[in-house]
Amino acid sequence: MRRKLVAGNWKMHGLRAQLPEVEAIAAAAAAAPAVDVALCVPFTLIHPAAQVAGGLPIGAQDLHEADQGAHTGCISAPMLVEEGATLTIVGHSERRGDQHETSHDAYMKAAAAHRHGLGVILCCGELEAERAAGRAERIVQSQIEKSLPDDADPSWLTLAYEPRWAIGTGKTPTPDEIASMHAILRAKLRMMIGEAKADGMRILYGGSGAGGNAAHILALDNVDGALVGGASLTAEKFIPIIEGAASVS
């Protein structure tokens, strides 16, 4: 049985004043040993967060595909490792949309992270217009085809389905829509990397997650956890999601 993973994405939030929230979330994670919990914080907070997080994995939200070079403002995998990160998100919908990153960019970034021992949460998801046009399945499958690393393995890679129209909007797909897309993703993984690896890989749901709906969503077939945005910024909002995952683990 795949262990549930609840990963928080703080996005462009978080100063040192918020470190007590990291400590409180770490304590809650320790109290829920059946669930894996991680926090992906801004680069400036990785080192201080890692210092107070105990056994809670601290991750990044992005990285550059190169290890070093003339890439002003970018962060490399070796830099993340040195600061104490153990994982990173790649291909997030906000990177794809706001920074116009492609699935190939996500592929290269995932490979760079893996070269340096970082775990990877690889994101995919469709726009609202794409879903309305009946293209959601094709869009997400195409993203996986183009972004899944050649040596994809559940020991270091996690997939996250985040319908882009549900990010930060309060909108949530129906349980049937979530379960259907996760089943499609599982089938696609089986075709690409084989049944054994595909069945061991976690597929997270991301998009307007909250304590009130966490247990219901996380109990769905092929939903192995959650990638949580705004609700992960405080222990008060994030802990109920961790507890929801524990209740169905």
ABEGO torsion letter per residue (X at the ends): XBBBBBBBBAEBBEBAAAAAAAAAAAAAAAABAABBBBBBBBAAAAAAAAAAAEABBBBBABBBABABEBBBGBBBAAAAAAAGBABBBBGBAAAAAAAGBBAAAAAAAAAAAAAAGBBBBBBBEBBAAAAAAGAAAAAAAAAAAAABBAABBAAABBBBBBBAAABGAGBBBBAAAAAAAAAAAAAAAAAAAEAAAAAABBBBBBGGBBAAAAAAAAABBGBAEBBBBAAAABAAAAAAAAAAAAAAX
